[in-house]
Amino acid sequence: MKNLFLLRHAKSSWSDPSTADFHRPLSKRGISNALSLSKYISEHQIIFDLILSSPSERTQATLDLIFTEKDFLSKIKFQEAIYHAEMSTL
């Protein structure tokens, strides 16, 4: 059976309001939450065949924290169309 997992980036930081949305980094809480999700995925041996992602900085940072193994990193495909996409586009 195939499974579909939908994940939003971890909590982003708003400490610098002049930062463009695309370049907004993760907050401390976001980093902590992403690491917790990484542990959960590892403990439950969840495997992904393909990971489609927005190329925004906070999304890439979330993925870097969650998928630390090279096997996962090679499965990530960044797609510009995902960034700010409407639900119907996704």
VEXDREN-2710 file (C-alpha; in Angstrom, 1 decimal):
% VEXDREN-2710
k/r/px/py/pz
1/MET/0.0/0.0/0.0
2/LYS/1.2/3.5/-0.8
3/ASN/1.2/6.3/1.8
4/LEU/1.2/10.0/1.3
5/PHE/2.7/12.2/4.0
6/LEU/2.2/16.0/3.9
7/LEU/4.5/18.1/6.0
8/ARG/4.7/21.8/6.5
9/HIS/8.0/23.4/7.3
10/ALA/8.9/23.8/11.0
11/LYS/8.2/27.0/12.8
12/SER/10.0/29.9/11.1
13/SER/11.6/32.9/12.8
14/TRP/10.2/36.4/12.6
15/SER/13.0/38.0/14.6
16/ASP/14.0/40.1/11.6
17/PRO/10.9/41.5/9.9
18/SER/13.0/42.7/7.0
19/THR/13.9/39.2/5.9
20/ALA/12.2/38.2/2.7
21/ASP/9.6/35.4/3.2
22/PHE/11.5/33.0/0.9
23/HIS/14.7/33.4/3.1
24/ARG/13.1/33.2/6.5
25/PRO/15.0/30.8/8.8
26/LEU/13.7/28.4/11.4
27/SER/13.1/29.5/14.9
28/LYS/14.6/27.6/17.9
29/ARG/11.3/25.9/18.5
30/GLY/11.2/24.9/14.8
31/ILE/14.6/23.4/15.0
32/SER/13.7/21.4/18.1
33/ASN/10.4/20.2/16.5
34/ALA/12.2/19.1/13.3
35/LEU/14.7/17.1/15.3
36/SER/11.9/15.5/17.2
37/LEU/10.2/14.5/13.9
38/SER/13.5/13.1/12.7
39/LYS/13.7/10.9/15.7
40/TYR/10.1/9.7/15.2
41/ILE/10.7/8.8/11.6
42/SER/13.8/6.9/12.5
43/GLU/12.2/5.0/15.4
44/HIS/9.2/4.0/13.2
45/GLN/11.4/3.2/10.2
46/ILE/9.4/5.3/7.9
47/ILE/10.8/5.1/4.4
48/PHE/10.2/7.6/1.6
49/ASP/10.4/6.9/-2.1
50/LEU/10.2/10.6/-3.2
51/ILE/10.2/13.9/-1.4
52/LEU/8.8/16.9/-3.2
53/SER/9.6/20.2/-1.6
54/SER/9.5/24.0/-1.9
55/PRO/13.0/25.4/-2.2
56/SER/12.4/28.1/0.5
57/GLU/15.2/28.4/3.1
58/ARG/13.0/27.3/6.1
59/THR/11.7/24.3/4.1
60/GLN/15.2/23.2/3.2
61/ALA/16.4/23.7/6.8
62/THR/13.5/21.6/8.0
63/LEU/14.4/18.8/5.6
64/ASP/18.1/19.0/6.5
65/LEU/17.2/18.4/10.1
66/ILE/14.6/15.7/9.5
67/PHE/16.4/13.7/6.8
68/THR/20.0/13.5/7.9
69/GLU/20.8/10.3/6.1
70/LYS/22.2/10.5/2.5
71/ASP/19.5/7.9/1.3
72/PHE/16.8/10.5/2.0
73/LEU/18.7/13.5/0.7
74/SER/19.0/11.9/-2.7
75/LYS/15.2/11.6/-2.9
76/ILE/14.4/15.3/-2.4
77/LYS/13.2/17.1/-5.5
78/PHE/12.9/20.9/-5.1
79/GLN/10.0/22.4/-7.1
80/GLU/9.6/26.2/-7.3
81/ALA/5.9/25.7/-8.1
82/ILE/5.3/24.4/-4.5
83/TYR/6.3/27.7/-2.9
84/HIS/3.1/29.7/-2.4
85/ALA/1.1/27.2/-4.3
86/GLU/-2.7/27.2/-4.0
87/MET/-4.3/24.0/-2.7
88/SER/-5.6/23.2/-6.2
89/THR/-2.1/23.4/-7.6
90/LEU/-0.7/21.0/-5.0
END
